[in-house]
Amino acid sequence: MTNESSCSNTSRRRFLGAGLANVALAWLLQNEEARAAPFQPSLEKPVFDLTPKTPEKPAQARAVISLFMQGGPSHVDLLDPKPILTKLDGQDFPGAIKYDNAAQASTKVLGSPWKFWQHGQCGTSVSELLPHLSDIVDDITVVRSMHTGVNNHGQSIHALNSGRIQRGRPSLGSWLTYALGAETDNLPAYVAMTDPKGLPVEGVLNWNNGWLPSLYQGTVIRPREPRILNLEPPEYLRGAAQRNYLDFVNRLNREQLERNPGELDLAARISNFELAARMQSAAREALDIHQETAATHRMYGIDEPATQEYGSRCLIARRLVERGVRFVQVFTKNQFWDHHGSLRSALPAACLKTDKPAAALVKDLKQRGLLESTVVHWGGEMGRLPVIQNDAGPAKVGRDHNTYGFTMWLAGGGFKAGGVYGATDEFGHHAVENVVNHYDYHATLLHLFGLGEKQMTFQRNTRNESLLDGQPGKVLAGLLESA
């Protein structure tokens, strides 16, 4: 701990996931020891479904809302103040820098144009760009020592979202729903909420089920109405006509599945048809924020043009978790925080859009008694460098990528409330104290959900796969409320 830690759209065929699907799988190993032993045929066919599963160990968390700030928020301008950058502003950086874009690189130090103040009982320093976050610092832990070490967007996104830098692996939301199922059979267990101005880098891979059964893929809720397409059946299919049609299609699908055991996509389709019918009423109700009070709308900034859209999505995320959705990820648009230039105007605009709604989400969950069991994550796939990029005048300067030391914050679900964990060096380039690799974050998160090796292992062909996949992830006691 640092000295500040004083306190404790995919196609309709993939539409949604729930229900029961019995499919064939050759064998399943139970633990690390069995992984090294000769493979033994399983006597029972595994069952893949979204019924609630009891975690192996006592759990504090039951849901996650991830506010993913794609592009890389500048930690040294927001949550990790570095006075020496202000002191050396414009001078040559006294050390080595790992650039991503050498063509626009500069060795000149860039001091933060914004002031920092300490807030809350814990005294966490926060930039003037985040006035609403400043109000809730005693409810969050700021992690200043994040590290993935792969200095590009796609690879670092995959590291944080699926455990490895390679594409095609199951996302975190898919793993959690695979291991724990859903707490509702009327809404999808795993939801991705996209920005109206575009998908994040890597697009649908952000909520991909990888090689887990299709049942565990994230369901996209659109940023504009209709948030779910084709939710309302056409007039001629309403009532008994729709029920008869769905029963007939279901019977044909199940007959096909019996003739082709092991067809995971078909099994997921059957479940999705069933869930889609149930969602016709449940989803309309969950997505209708007009049911919320005027005070709640003001808290999320829905009455203000700058925050209306993002605030609406944050409020919907709360309503979904409140109704039993397991994992909700709220994305910003492609490269929204990737400020290689025009930092002085682009960073304040990004903060204006997201700061008030993000803080309101934590406040709202807390006042409803949901924060204790809901993890809120805020952060991107990287931070920014302490030197100038695009040295073309004050209005045009920016910062290059930095995955060697950056910041995110966490709240609820058993994470410590208040204070700072870890530190970067005096320039904010490298994490140097209590380094948090992406696999350490994942191990800690799984611990809070009570998940161990058995529930987080999936056999694919002759290999046992997991989120951590043999990486040395450790549970970080310093991040835990009960440690």
LUMDO-331858 format. One record per residue (C-alpha): residue in three letters; x, y, z; residue number from 1. Coordinates in steps of 0.05 Angstrom, whole numbers. Layout:
% residues N
<"ALA",<X,Y,Z>,NUM>
...
***
This chain:
% residues 483
<"MET",<0,0,0>,1>
<"THR",<23,72,-12>,2>
<"ASN",<24,126,41>,3>
<"GLU",<-44,150,15>,4>
<"SER",<-80,86,35>,5>
<"SER",<-104,110,101>,6>
<"CYS",<-173,80,100>,7>
<"SER",<-205,17,94>,8>
<"ASN",<-497,-147,-641>,9>
<"THR",<-495,-204,-662>,10>
<"SER",<-545,-243,-706>,11>
<"ARG",<-613,-265,-680>,12>
<"ARG",<-588,-336,-681>,13>
<"ARG",<-542,-318,-624>,14>
<"PHE",<-596,-280,-589>,15>
<"LEU",<-588,-285,-514>,16>
<"GLY",<-571,-345,-470>,17>
<"ALA",<-609,-385,-418>,18>
<"GLY",<-642,-452,-408>,19>
<"LEU",<-617,-524,-408>,20>
<"ALA",<-574,-559,-461>,21>
<"ASN",<-547,-630,-454>,22>
<"VAL",<-488,-639,-501>,23>
<"ALA",<-434,-690,-511>,24>
<"LEU",<-362,-679,-485>,25>
<"ALA",<-310,-734,-481>,26>
<"TRP",<-280,-724,-413>,27>
<"LEU",<-268,-674,-357>,28>
<"LEU",<-208,-671,-311>,29>
<"GLN",<-220,-646,-241>,30>
<"ASN",<-157,-611,-217>,31>
<"GLU",<-84,-595,-230>,32>
<"GLU",<-61,-665,-211>,33>
<"ALA",<-110,-697,-258>,34>
<"ARG",<-86,-650,-313>,35>
<"ALA",<-19,-684,-314>,36>
<"ALA",<-48,-755,-309>,37>
<"PRO",<-71,-798,-367>,38>
<"PHE",<-139,-779,-393>,39>
<"GLN",<-197,-820,-368>,40>
<"PRO",<-263,-825,-406>,41>
<"SER",<-321,-792,-370>,42>
<"LEU",<-379,-837,-351>,43>
<"GLU",<-428,-779,-353>,44>
<"LYS",<-443,-727,-405>,45>
<"PRO",<-431,-657,-377>,46>
<"VAL",<-489,-609,-375>,47>
<"PHE",<-482,-537,-399>,48>
<"ASP",<-536,-490,-376>,49>
<"LEU",<-547,-424,-339>,50>
<"THR",<-580,-451,-276>,51>
<"PRO",<-549,-420,-214>,52>
<"LYS",<-487,-457,-189>,53>
<"THR",<-461,-455,-118>,54>
<"PRO",<-388,-430,-116>,55>
<"GLU",<-336,-477,-87>,56>
<"LYS",<-318,-428,-31>,57>
<"PRO",<-354,-373,7>,58>
<"ALA",<-368,-315,-39>,59>
<"GLN",<-376,-240,-27>,60>
<"ALA",<-391,-220,-100>,61>
<"ARG",<-448,-243,-144>,62>
<"ALA",<-446,-193,-202>,63>
<"VAL",<-398,-147,-240>,64>
<"ILE",<-409,-81,-275>,65>
<"SER",<-347,-64,-316>,66>
<"LEU",<-342,8,-341>,67>
<"PHE",<-291,-4,-396>,68>
<"MET",<-255,60,-417>,69>
<"GLN",<-227,36,-483>,70>
<"GLY",<-166,72,-509>,71>
<"GLY",<-126,84,-446>,72>
<"PRO",<-143,139,-396>,73>
<"SER",<-83,181,-377>,74>
<"HIS",<-69,160,-305>,75>
<"VAL",<-18,216,-293>,76>
<"ASP",<-72,267,-309>,77>
<"LEU",<-129,234,-271>,78>
<"LEU",<-111,189,-212>,79>
<"ASP",<-36,184,-205>,80>
<"PRO",<-6,253,-193>,81>
<"LYS",<68,262,-208>,82>
<"PRO",<95,329,-184>,83>
<"ILE",<162,318,-217>,84>
<"LEU",<128,321,-285>,85>
<"THR",<104,391,-270>,86>
<"LYS",<174,410,-245>,87>
<"LEU",<208,383,-308>,88>
<"ASP",<154,404,-358>,89>
<"GLY",<185,415,-426>,90>
<"GLN",<253,388,-407>,91>
<"ASP",<284,323,-432>,92>
<"PHE",<261,261,-396>,93>
<"PRO",<318,235,-352>,94>
<"GLY",<314,162,-370>,95>
<"ALA",<291,110,-420>,96>
<"ILE",<221,110,-450>,97>
<"LYS",<186,52,-485>,98>
<"TYR",<148,86,-542>,99>
<"ASP",<94,54,-583>,100>
<"ASN",<94,106,-639>,101>
<"ALA",<166,126,-650>,102>
<"ALA",<148,171,-709>,103>
<"GLN",<113,222,-664>,104>
<"ALA",<156,209,-603>,105>
<"SER",<188,264,-561>,106>
<"THR",<234,263,-501>,107>
<"LYS",<202,325,-472>,108>
<"VAL",<167,316,-405>,109>
<"LEU",<94,335,-404>,110>
<"GLY",<69,359,-337>,111>
<"SER",<-4,351,-323>,112>
<"PRO",<-44,414,-341>,113>
<"TRP",<-94,397,-286>,114>
<"LYS",<-90,404,-210>,115>
<"PHE",<-99,348,-160>,116>
<"TRP",<-129,351,-91>,117>
<"GLN",<-138,300,-35>,118>
<"HIS",<-209,279,-20>,119>
<"GLY",<-248,238,30>,120>
<"GLN",<-227,210,96>,121>
<"CYS",<-175,168,60>,122>
<"GLY",<-143,228,27>,123>
<"THR",<-138,199,-43>,124>
<"SER",<-112,250,-94>,125>
<"VAL",<-159,260,-153>,126>
<"SER",<-154,307,-213>,127>
<"GLU",<-199,366,-220>,128>
<"LEU",<-226,332,-283>,129>
<"LEU",<-262,280,-239>,130>
<"PRO",<-303,321,-189>,131>
<"HIS",<-357,269,-181>,132>
<"LEU",<-308,212,-169>,133>
<"SER",<-278,256,-115>,134>
<"ASP",<-344,249,-77>,135>
<"ILE",<-339,173,-73>,136>
<"VAL",<-265,161,-60>,137>
<"ASP",<-282,129,7>,138>
<"ASP",<-322,76,-30>,139>
<"ILE",<-269,56,-81>,140>
<"THR",<-197,31,-83>,141>
<"VAL",<-152,64,-135>,142>
<"VAL",<-103,13,-163>,143>
<"ARG",<-43,52,-189>,144>
<"SER",<2,-7,-207>,145>
<"MET",<-34,-43,-265>,146>
<"HIS",<10,-77,-315>,147>
<"THR",<0,-118,-378>,148>
<"GLY",<66,-102,-413>,149>
<"VAL",<39,-108,-485>,150>
<"ASN",<40,-38,-512>,151>
<"ASN",<-18,-41,-560>,152>
<"HIS",<-93,-37,-553>,153>
<"GLY",<-117,-105,-579>,154>
<"GLN",<-68,-147,-540>,155>
<"SER",<-77,-109,-475>,156>
<"ILE",<-153,-111,-482>,157>
<"HIS",<-149,-187,-490>,158>
<"ALA",<-103,-193,-430>,159>
<"LEU",<-152,-156,-385>,160>
<"ASN",<-215,-184,-415>,161>
<"SER",<-197,-256,-430>,162>
<"GLY",<-133,-272,-392>,163>
<"ARG",<-83,-276,-450>,164>
<"ILE",<-60,-228,-504>,165>
<"GLN",<-84,-276,-559>,166>
<"ARG",<-151,-269,-595>,167>
<"GLY",<-207,-320,-592>,168>
<"ARG",<-207,-337,-518>,169>
<"PRO",<-271,-333,-475>,170>
<"SER",<-283,-265,-443>,171>
<"LEU",<-287,-255,-368>,172>
<"GLY",<-363,-250,-371>,173>
<"SER",<-367,-316,-407>,174>
<"TRP",<-324,-350,-355>,175>
<"LEU",<-365,-324,-297>,176>
<"THR",<-431,-346,-328>,177>
<"TYR",<-401,-413,-346>,178>
<"ALA",<-379,-424,-274>,179>
<"LEU",<-439,-394,-237>,180>
<"GLY",<-498,-392,-285>,181>
<"ALA",<-551,-338,-279>,182>
<"GLU",<-595,-313,-223>,183>
<"THR",<-652,-299,-271>,184>
<"ASP",<-684,-339,-327>,185>
<"ASN",<-719,-279,-357>,186>
<"LEU",<-657,-238,-377>,187>
<"PRO",<-590,-256,-406>,188>
<"ALA",<-536,-273,-356>,189>
<"TYR",<-482,-233,-392>,190>
<"VAL",<-495,-165,-425>,191>
<"ALA",<-451,-119,-467>,192>
<"MET",<-473,-47,-474>,193>
<"THR",<-441,-12,-533>,194>
<"ASP",<-430,62,-548>,195>
<"PRO",<-475,96,-600>,196>
<"LYS",<-413,121,-637>,197>
<"GLY",<-383,52,-649>,198>
<"LEU",<-354,-12,-622>,199>
<"PRO",<-290,-13,-582>,200>
<"VAL",<-225,-40,-611>,201>
<"GLU",<-232,-115,-625>,202>
<"GLY",<-307,-107,-632>,203>
<"VAL",<-349,-168,-615>,204>
<"LEU",<-288,-206,-589>,205>
<"ASN",<-296,-165,-526>,206>
<"TRP",<-357,-206,-506>,207>
<"ASN",<-340,-270,-544>,208>
<"ASN",<-351,-339,-513>,209>
<"GLY",<-288,-365,-548>,210>
<"TRP",<-288,-441,-545>,211>
<"LEU",<-338,-444,-488>,212>
<"PRO",<-408,-465,-511>,213>
<"SER",<-446,-410,-547>,214>
<"LEU",<-493,-406,-489>,215>
<"TYR",<-442,-363,-452>,216>
<"GLN",<-432,-309,-505>,217>
<"GLY",<-450,-238,-484>,218>
<"THR",<-516,-208,-507>,219>
<"VAL",<-512,-139,-538>,220>
<"ILE",<-560,-85,-514>,221>
<"ARG",<-559,-29,-564>,222>
<"PRO",<-544,43,-543>,223>
<"ARG",<-608,69,-576>,224>
<"GLU",<-680,47,-580>,225>
<"PRO",<-698,-5,-595>,226>
<"ARG",<-644,-30,-549>,227>
<"ILE",<-661,-102,-567>,228>
<"LEU",<-684,-115,-638>,229>
<"ASN",<-747,-155,-653>,230>
<"LEU",<-767,-158,-580>,231>
<"GLU",<-839,-145,-597>,232>
<"PRO",<-871,-198,-643>,233>
<"PRO",<-911,-176,-704>,234>
<"GLU",<-985,-170,-694>,235>
<"TYR",<-1002,-235,-731>,236>
<"LEU",<-955,-275,-685>,237>
<"ARG",<-978,-250,-618>,238>
<"GLY",<-1010,-294,-565>,239>
<"ALA",<-1026,-367,-581>,240>
<"ALA",<-999,-362,-652>,241>
<"GLN",<-930,-345,-626>,242>
<"ARG",<-933,-399,-573>,243>
<"ASN",<-953,-452,-624>,244>
<"TYR",<-898,-430,-671>,245>
<"LEU",<-845,-432,-617>,246>
<"ASP",<-868,-500,-592>,247>
<"PHE",<-863,-527,-663>,248>
<"VAL",<-793,-498,-675>,249>
<"ASN",<-770,-523,-607>,250>
<"ARG",<-794,-594,-622>,251>
<"LEU",<-757,-594,-689>,252>
<"ASN",<-693,-566,-657>,253>
<"ARG",<-694,-618,-602>,254>
<"GLU",<-704,-675,-651>,255>
<"GLN",<-645,-648,-690>,256>
<"LEU",<-603,-644,-627>,257>
<"GLU",<-619,-717,-609>,258>
<"ARG",<-595,-738,-678>,259>
<"ASN",<-532,-694,-671>,260>
<"PRO",<-509,-696,-598>,261>
<"GLY",<-453,-648,-583>,262>
<"GLU",<-479,-591,-628>,263>
<"LEU",<-467,-535,-578>,264>
<"ASP",<-492,-480,-625>,265>
<"LEU",<-557,-516,-635>,266>
<"ALA",<-565,-527,-560>,267>
<"ALA",<-552,-453,-548>,268>
<"ARG",<-603,-434,-602>,269>
<"ILE",<-657,-475,-567>,270>
<"SER",<-643,-439,-502>,271>
<"ASN",<-642,-372,-536>,272>
<"PHE",<-710,-382,-568>,273>
<"GLU",<-738,-399,-500>,274>
<"LEU",<-705,-339,-466>,275>
<"ALA",<-726,-292,-522>,276>
<"ALA",<-799,-308,-509>,277>
<"ARG",<-792,-296,-435>,278>
<"MET",<-755,-230,-447>,279>
<"GLN",<-813,-199,-486>,280>
<"SER",<-840,-173,-420>,281>
<"ALA",<-780,-177,-373>,282>
<"ALA",<-731,-139,-418>,283>
<"ARG",<-780,-83,-434>,284>
<"GLU",<-789,-72,-359>,285>
<"ALA",<-715,-76,-343>,286>
<"LEU",<-695,-27,-397>,287>
<"ASP",<-749,24,-382>,288>
<"ILE",<-712,78,-342>,289>
<"HIS",<-775,122,-344>,290>
<"GLN",<-796,83,-282>,291>
<"GLU",<-740,115,-243>,292>
<"THR",<-749,179,-204>,293>
<"ALA",<-730,248,-228>,294>
<"ALA",<-678,250,-172>,295>
<"THR",<-646,186,-198>,296>
<"HIS",<-644,215,-269>,297>
<"ARG",<-609,277,-243>,298>
<"MET",<-559,236,-203>,299>
<"TYR",<-538,199,-267>,300>
<"GLY",<-538,263,-309>,301>
<"ILE",<-593,239,-354>,302>
<"ASP",<-622,310,-354>,303>
<"GLU",<-556,338,-382>,304>
<"PRO",<-535,332,-456>,305>
<"ALA",<-462,314,-440>,306>
<"THR",<-480,256,-394>,307>
<"GLN",<-549,235,-418>,308>
<"GLU",<-528,177,-461>,309>
<"TYR",<-475,147,-417>,310>
<"GLY",<-516,160,-355>,311>
<"SER",<-574,122,-385>,312>
<"ARG",<-530,61,-398>,313>
<"CYS",<-502,63,-327>,314>
<"LEU",<-572,66,-299>,315>
<"ILE",<-594,7,-342>,316>
<"ALA",<-533,-32,-317>,317>
<"ARG",<-557,-22,-246>,318>
<"ARG",<-628,-44,-264>,319>
<"LEU",<-601,-107,-298>,320>
<"VAL",<-558,-127,-239>,321>
<"GLU",<-615,-112,-193>,322>
<"ARG",<-656,-163,-232>,323>
<"GLY",<-604,-218,-230>,324>
<"VAL",<-558,-206,-290>,325>
<"ARG",<-489,-233,-273>,326>
<"PHE",<-441,-191,-315>,327>
<"VAL",<-453,-124,-349>,328>
<"GLN",<-398,-88,-389>,329>
<"VAL",<-409,-16,-409>,330>
<"PHE",<-363,5,-466>,331>
<"THR",<-340,72,-492>,332>
<"LYS",<-330,81,-567>,333>
<"ASN",<-269,60,-606>,334>
<"GLN",<-208,96,-580>,335>
<"PHE",<-248,145,-538>,336>
<"TRP",<-190,152,-489>,337>
<"ASP",<-133,144,-539>,338>
<"HIS",<-106,214,-535>,339>
<"HIS",<-44,216,-578>,340>
<"GLY",<-60,288,-592>,341>
<"SER",<-105,345,-568>,342>
<"LEU",<-100,320,-497>,343>
<"ARG",<-121,387,-467>,344>
<"SER",<-189,384,-501>,345>
<"ALA",<-202,310,-512>,346>
<"LEU",<-188,286,-441>,347>
<"PRO",<-236,336,-407>,348>
<"ALA",<-290,316,-457>,349>
<"ALA",<-281,242,-441>,350>
<"CYS",<-285,256,-367>,351>
<"LEU",<-346,301,-374>,352>
<"LYS",<-384,244,-408>,353>
<"THR",<-367,189,-358>,354>
<"ASP",<-349,219,-290>,355>
<"LYS",<-418,236,-263>,356>
<"PRO",<-453,172,-287>,357>
<"ALA",<-397,127,-261>,358>
<"ALA",<-398,159,-192>,359>
<"ALA",<-474,157,-191>,360>
<"LEU",<-473,82,-205>,361>
<"VAL",<-431,69,-142>,362>
<"LYS",<-475,115,-101>,363>
<"ASP",<-539,83,-127>,364>
<"LEU",<-515,12,-115>,365>
<"LYS",<-494,31,-45>,366>
<"GLN",<-559,63,-25>,367>
<"ARG",<-597,2,-51>,368>
<"GLY",<-554,-47,-13>,369>
<"LEU",<-526,-76,-77>,370>
<"LEU",<-454,-52,-73>,371>
<"GLU",<-434,-105,-22>,372>
<"SER",<-446,-159,-73>,373>
<"THR",<-432,-122,-138>,374>
<"VAL",<-362,-107,-163>,375>
<"VAL",<-356,-42,-202>,376>
<"HIS",<-294,-37,-246>,377>
<"TRP",<-271,27,-281>,378>
<"GLY",<-211,28,-326>,379>
<"GLY",<-182,18,-395>,380>
<"GLU",<-129,-27,-425>,381>
<"MET",<-70,20,-413>,382>
<"GLY",<-48,88,-388>,383>
<"ARG",<-5,141,-421>,384>
<"LEU",<69,161,-422>,385>
<"PRO",<98,219,-382>,386>
<"VAL",<127,253,-445>,387>
<"ILE",<98,292,-503>,388>
<"GLN",<73,258,-566>,389>
<"ASN",<58,301,-627>,390>
<"ASP",<100,361,-606>,391>
<"ALA",<61,411,-649>,392>
<"GLY",<40,463,-598>,393>
<"PRO",<3,461,-531>,394>
<"ALA",<-66,450,-563>,395>
<"LYS",<-43,390,-603>,396>
<"VAL",<3,352,-556>,397>
<"GLY",<-17,283,-530>,398>
<"ARG",<11,222,-496>,399>
<"ASP",<31,154,-524>,400>
<"HIS",<11,85,-497>,401>
<"ASN",<36,58,-431>,402>
<"THR",<18,-12,-408>,403>
<"TYR",<77,-17,-359>,404>
<"GLY",<42,22,-305>,405>
<"PHE",<-29,49,-306>,406>
<"THR",<-91,59,-262>,407>
<"MET",<-160,31,-252>,408>
<"TRP",<-209,34,-194>,409>
<"LEU",<-253,-19,-161>,410>
<"ALA",<-312,-16,-114>,411>
<"GLY",<-357,-65,-79>,412>
<"GLY",<-363,-140,-79>,413>
<"GLY",<-311,-148,-25>,414>
<"PHE",<-259,-100,-52>,415>
<"LYS",<-231,-52,0>,416>
<"ALA",<-267,15,6>,417>
<"GLY",<-222,76,7>,418>
<"GLY",<-148,87,-8>,419>
<"VAL",<-96,69,-59>,420>
<"TYR",<-62,4,-77>,421>
<"GLY",<6,1,-111>,422>
<"ALA",<48,54,-143>,423>
<"THR",<85,73,-206>,424>
<"ASP",<155,104,-207>,425>
<"GLU",<162,179,-196>,426>
<"PHE",<146,192,-270>,427>
<"GLY",<87,144,-276>,428>
<"HIS",<121,100,-328>,429>
<"HIS",<129,34,-293>,430>
<"ALA",<91,-1,-237>,431>
<"VAL",<141,-11,-182>,432>
<"GLU",<103,-25,-117>,433>
<"ASN",<51,-80,-108>,434>
<"VAL",<49,-93,-183>,435>
<"VAL",<-19,-118,-207>,436>
<"ASN",<-15,-160,-270>,437>
<"HIS",<-79,-175,-306>,438>
<"TYR",<-77,-247,-281>,439>
<"ASP",<-70,-223,-209>,440>
<"TYR",<-133,-181,-218>,441>
<"HIS",<-169,-241,-247>,442>
<"ALA",<-147,-287,-190>,443>
<"THR",<-170,-236,-139>,444>
<"LEU",<-237,-227,-173>,445>
<"LEU",<-249,-302,-177>,446>
<"HIS",<-232,-307,-103>,447>
<"LEU",<-287,-257,-87>,448>
<"PHE",<-336,-299,-127>,449>
<"GLY",<-315,-362,-89>,450>
<"LEU",<-289,-395,-152>,451>
<"GLY",<-233,-446,-152>,452>
<"GLU",<-198,-490,-203>,453>
<"LYS",<-255,-540,-211>,454>
<"GLN",<-309,-491,-233>,455>
<"MET",<-262,-449,-275>,456>
<"THR",<-236,-507,-319>,457>
<"PHE",<-264,-527,-386>,458>
<"GLN",<-239,-587,-426>,459>
<"ARG",<-228,-572,-499>,460>
<"ASN",<-205,-632,-539>,461>
<"THR",<-146,-659,-499>,462>
<"ARG",<-130,-596,-460>,463>
<"ASN",<-159,-566,-397>,464>
<"GLU",<-171,-492,-406>,465>
<"SER",<-182,-438,-355>,466>
<"LEU",<-183,-363,-348>,467>
<"LEU",<-115,-362,-314>,468>
<"ASP",<-88,-417,-359>,469>
<"GLY",<-28,-433,-317>,470>
<"GLN",<-8,-361,-305>,471>
<"PRO",<17,-345,-235>,472>
<"GLY",<-43,-304,-214>,473>
<"LYS",<-44,-289,-140>,474>
<"VAL",<-100,-265,-95>,475>
<"LEU",<-81,-195,-72>,476>
<"ALA",<-100,-191,1>,477>
<"GLY",<-86,-116,2>,478>
<"LEU",<-145,-104,-44>,479>
<"LEU",<-194,-143,-1>,480>
<"GLU",<-241,-113,50>,481>
<"SER",<-237,-173,96>,482>
<"ALA",<-161,-183,92>,483>
***
